[in-house]
Amino acid sequence: MSYKVLNNFRLRFFSFFFLGAIILFVNASTFGQDTLVDKSTTVSIEGQVYPAFNADIYTPQFKVRLNLNDHSAIRLNSSFSRDVAYNEILEIGGNGVGSVEKINSMYTFALGYEGQKKIKNAVIYGGIEGVLGFGRNDEYGSRTDSISFIPDVNYNYQRPVQQMGVRIFSGLDYYIGSNLYFGTEMGLSLLQTNYNTGSYNRENVSSLTDPNETTIIAKSKVSHLSFNGIGVIRVGWRF
């Protein structure tokens, strides 16, 4: 086994061990110490920022907590992403211009439960959440087949996407006052992405027989088991 493989194995082993220990610690805890946290408040809202090196599939950006009591909370995570890529295709030996636009979007939300342990200015927590997402993978081509400039050809590719899964997590909040806190969180997620039945439509405006051809794209799916959340910085306010 190479050093790199062994080092990755050790890192994952340590991460899973740490995650499990935190969750067991939180769930087993029933008494908290005096803290600076304002226990009279019930709702907290936070934003989450990810470092450039983080390439997680699941990256929630906005979280709301409903604190049930001193030791537990219901949480709602949500995120939205929309990536647009536009490329022009030039005619060889001419002035014609075609274009390809790719649009990938995904809205994800997660509903979960967390157990909490308050220690002075900090809150250690762990729990589980279910993840559900909806999005699309679309592509539109004008005067091209996506490779070469073809003046009479247009096409579009449209495909809905769904995502579902489960995630266990642990994290830490550190309060610098009774309401404002900073924190971080990591977890282990199992996500399945379903690429539902889509369509590919090709239009040839110069055709005298069948200018429009539509092909049905069969559905497919892919599953991901991954450790995520490394490097995330969370900033929140407890109302």
N, C-alpha and C positions, 0 to 999 in steps of 0.2 A: 504494500500500500504506500503510495507516494506521500510526501510530507503535506502537500496541499490538500489531498483527500482526507488524510488523518486530521489535519487542522480543522477542516470543515465539519468533520464528524464530531470532533470534540466541542466545537462551537455550538452545533445543534444540540448535542447531548446536554451541555451546560444550560442552554436556553430553555429546553423542555423541562429540565429538572427545576430550574429557577421558576418557571411559569407554574408548574404543578405545586411547588412548595408555597408560592404566594397564594394560590387559590385555596389550598388546604388550610393555610394559616388564617385567611380571611373568613372562610366559612366556619372554621372551628371557633372563632373569636366571638364572644358574647358580651364582653364588657370593654368600654372605651375609657381612656384617660381624659383628663381635662384638656381641652383644645382651644384654639383661637377661632375655630369654625363657629359661625352663627347657626346654632341648631334650630332656631325658630323659623328659618327660611326653608322652603320646600322645593324650589326650582332653581336649576343652574343651567347656564348656556355657555358654550365654549366653541372656539374655532381651533382648527388643527392644521399645522403647517408641516410639510414633509421636505426633507433635504433632497438635494439634487441626485444623490446616489441611490435614493430609495426607488425601487422599480416594482413595488407591490401592485398586484391586480386590484386589491380592495383598499381604497384610500379615502375613508370618510373625512369630510371637511367640516361638518357642522354637527354638534351634538347638543341634545337637551336631556337633562336629568330631572326626574320627579323623585325626590327623596322621600321615601315612605316613612322612615324613622332614622335613628342614629346609626343603623347597621345595614340598611338595604336601600336600593333605589331601582326604579324602572328607567331605562334609557332608550333614546331614539337617535340613531346616527343617520346622516344623509350625505349624499354627494352627487354632484352633477359634472359631467365632462362632455365636451364637444370639440372634436378635432376636425379641422378643415384643411385639406391639402389641395392646392390648385397648381396645375402645370400646363404650360402651353406647348403645343407640338407644331413646329414650323414645316411648311412645305419645302421639300428639297428642290432647288432651282426655281422657286417662285416666291410669291408674297403671301400665300395663304397661311392662315393660322387656325389651328384646332385647339381644343382645350379638354382637360380631364379634371374633374372636381370630385374629391372623395370626402365624405362626411361620415364620421363615426361618433355616435352619441350614446351616453349611458346615464340613466338616473338610478341610483341605488339607495335603499334605505334598510336599516336594521333595527329590530326591536329586541331588547334584551333585559336581563336582570343582573344586578351586581350586588355582592356583599361587601361591606366596608369595615375597616378597622381604623379608628382615629387615634393617632399618637401625637400629642402636642399640636404642632403646626402642620402636620402631614396627615393624609388619608391614603391608606393602602387598600386596594380593592381588587376583586377578581370576579369573573362571572362568565355568562354564556349569552350569545345573541344569534338570532336567525337573520339571514341576509336575503334580500330579494331585489332584483334589478331589472330594468326594462330599457331597451335601446334599439338602435338601428345601425346597420352598415350599408351605406348607399354610395353609389358612384354614378356620375353623369359625364358622358362624353359628347362633345359637339365637333362635327367635321373630323372624326377620327375613329379608329377601332381600338384606341388606347395605346397604339404603338406608332402608327404612321398617319400622316395627314391624308384624309380621304374626304373631299368636299361634299359628297352627297350622303355621308353616313353619320348617323347619330345613334347613341345607345344609352341605356340606363340599367343599372343593377341595384335592386332593392331587396333588403333582407332584414327582418326583425330579429332582435336578439333578446334572450331572457337569461337571467343569472339568479341562482339560488344556492344557499348553502348554510353552514353553521360555523360559528367561531367561538373559541374559548379565549379569554384574555385576562391580563392582569395589568395594573398600572399604579401610578403614584401621583397624588396631587399635593402640592406644597403651597400653603396659604401665606401670603405676605401681609394679610390683613384679615378681617372677619369675612370678607366677601371675595376678594381677588386672589386667584391662584394660578400657578403654573404647574405643568405636569408632563408626563410621558406615558405611553402605553404600548404594549406588544401583545401579540396573540398568535394562535395557530388556527388557520382557517381551512375548511374544505369547501370549495366552490365548484359548482358545475355551470358551465356556460352553454346554453342551447342556441344554436343558430337555426332558427325556424325556416320553414319552407319559404323560399324567395323566388324572384323572377329576374330574368335577363331579357330585355327588349332591345332589338336592333332595328333601326329604321334606315332604309335605303330609298331616298326620295326620288332617285332616278329609275327605280325598278318599275316595270310596266305590269308585273304579275302580282307579287305580294310584297309591298313596301315595308310591312311590319312583320317581324318574326319574334315570337316570344318563347322562351325556354324556361321551364320550371326547374328550380334548383332544389334538390332534396335537402332535408334537414340533417343536421349533424350536431354533435356535442363533444365537449372536452371538459375534463375534470382537473382541478388543481388542488394539491395539498401543499400549503406553504406556511412558513413562519413569517409574520409581517409586523410592521409598525416600528421597525428599527429606526431610531433617529427622530421620530415625530416629536414635535413640540406643541403642547396644548396650552391655551390661555383661556381662562374662564372666569365667570362672575356668578356668584350665588346670590339670587334675589331673596 
